[in-house]
Amino acid sequence: MLSAIAHGETEQGATIAAAVLPAIRGLDDDRVKLYYDLVYNSLNKAARRALEAIMKGYEYQSDFAKKYVAQGRAEGRAEEAANAVLTVLQARGLTVPEAVREHILSQKDLERLERWLKKAAVAASVSAVLDEPN
C-alpha cells in the first residue's frame, strides 16, 4: 500500500498498484474504499489507465463494492427510463414544462418510471401520465 502511494507516479506505479488489489480484497469495506482511493489518486495518468484496464471485467468480491455497483446500475436504469418517458412524450407532440421535466428526471423509482412510460404512450396529456392513483 505504502509502496503504491510512494511510487505511483513512476513507471512501476501500475504494476505496484495491481499488486495492491488482491492484498486489500479481504479487508473490511471501509478500508478497501479508502485504500483503493488512496492508491488510485497516487497514480499518474498512464498508471490509472492501466489500473482501470485491469479492473475492466473484474467482479468485485466485497459486499461494499457490490452494493455500489448495484446502486450505480439502478441509477442508470432509472435515468434511462426517465429519458424514455420524455422521449415518448416529445415524440407524441406533448409539451413538457421544465418543472415537469425536472420532476421526471429526478425520479429514482424504476417501477413508477415504467408506469409513466406505459402511460406516456397513450395519455392525452402530460398530467395524465404523472397522476398516480392513491
C-alpha positions in Angstrom: 0.0 0.0 0.0 2.7 2.5 1.0 4.8 1.5 -2.0 1.9 2.2 -4.3 1.4 5.6 -2.8 5.2 6.4 -2.8 5.8 5.1 -6.3 2.5 5.7 -8.0 3.9 8.4 -10.2 6.8 6.2 -11.5 6.8 3.8 -14.4 6.3 0.9 -12.0 3.1 2.6 -10.5 0.6 0.4 -12.4 2.5 -2.8 -11.5 2.7 -1.9 -7.8 -1.0 -0.8 -7.8 -2.0 -4.1 -9.4 -0.3 -5.9 -6.6 -2.3 -3.9 -4.0 -5.7 -5.0 -5.3 -5.6 -8.7 -4.2 -3.9 -7.6 -0.9 -6.8 -5.4 0.1 -9.6 -7.6 -1.2 -10.1 -9.3 2.2 -10.3 -6.1 4.3 -13.4 -4.5 5.6 -15.4 -2.4 3.1 -14.4 1.0 4.5 -10.7 0.1 4.3 -11.0 -1.2 0.8 -12.7 2.0 -0.3 -10.1 4.2 1.4 -7.1 2.2 0.2 -8.3 1.9 -3.4 -9.0 5.7 -3.4 -5.5 6.5 -2.0 -3.7 4.2 -4.5 -5.8 5.4 -7.4 -5.1 9.1 -6.6 -1.4 8.4 -6.2 -1.0 7.1 -9.8 0.0 9.0 -12.9 -2.5 9.1 -15.8 -0.9 6.2 -17.6 -0.9 4.0 -14.4 -4.5 5.0 -13.8 -5.5 3.8 -17.3 -3.6 0.6 -16.7 -5.3 0.0 -13.4 -8.7 0.7 -15.0 -7.9 -1.8 -17.7 -7.0 -4.4 -15.1 -10.3 -3.7 -13.3 -12.4 -3.9 -16.5 -14.4 -7.1 -16.3 -13.3 -7.6 -12.7 -16.0 -9.0 -10.5 -15.9 -7.3 -7.1 -15.6 -9.5 -4.1 -16.6 -7.2 -1.3 -20.2 -6.6 -0.3 -19.3 -2.9 -0.2 -18.2 -2.7 -3.9 -21.1 -4.9 -5.0 -23.5 -2.6 -3.2 -22.2 0.5 -5.0 -22.1 -1.3 -8.4 -25.7 -2.3 -8.0 -26.6 1.2 -6.9 -24.9 2.6 -10.0 -26.7 0.2 -12.2 -30.1 1.0 -10.7 -29.5 4.7 -11.1 -28.5 4.2 -14.7 -31.7 2.2 -15.4 -33.8 5.0 -13.7 -32.1 7.6 -15.8 -32.7 5.7 -19.0 -36.3 5.2 -18.1 -36.8 8.8 -17.3 -35.3 9.8 -20.6 -37.6 7.3 -22.3 -40.6 8.9 -20.8 -39.5 12.3 -22.0 -38.7 10.9 -25.5 -42.2 9.3 -25.8 -43.9 12.5 -24.6 -42.0 14.6 -27.0 -42.5 12.2 -29.9 -46.2 12.4 -29.3 -46.1 16.2 -29.5 -46.9 16.8 -25.9 -45.3 19.9 -24.4 -43.3 19.1 -21.2 -42.8 22.1 -18.9 -39.3 22.4 -17.5 -40.5 21.8 -13.9 -42.2 18.6 -15.0 -39.1 17.6 -17.0 -37.0 18.0 -13.9 -39.5 16.1 -11.8 -39.4 13.1 -14.2 -35.6 13.2 -14.4 -35.3 13.3 -10.6 -37.5 10.2 -10.2 -35.4 7.2 -9.0 -38.3 4.7 -8.5 -38.0 2.4 -11.6 -41.4 0.9 -11.2 -43.0 4.3 -11.2 -41.0 5.4 -14.2 -42.1 2.2 -16.1 -45.7 3.0 -15.3 -45.2 6.5 -16.6 -43.6 5.2 -19.7 -46.6 3.0 -20.4 -49.0 5.9 -19.8 -46.9 8.2 -21.9 -47.6 6.0 -25.0 -51.3 6.6 -24.7 -52.1 9.5 -22.4 -53.8 12.7 -23.8 -51.7 15.0 -21.6 -48.5 15.1 -19.5 -50.5 15.4 -16.3 -52.4 12.2 -17.1 -49.0 10.4 -17.2 -47.9 11.7 -13.8 -51.2 11.3 -12.0 -50.8 8.5 -9.6 -53.9 6.7 -8.0 -54.0 7.0 -4.3 
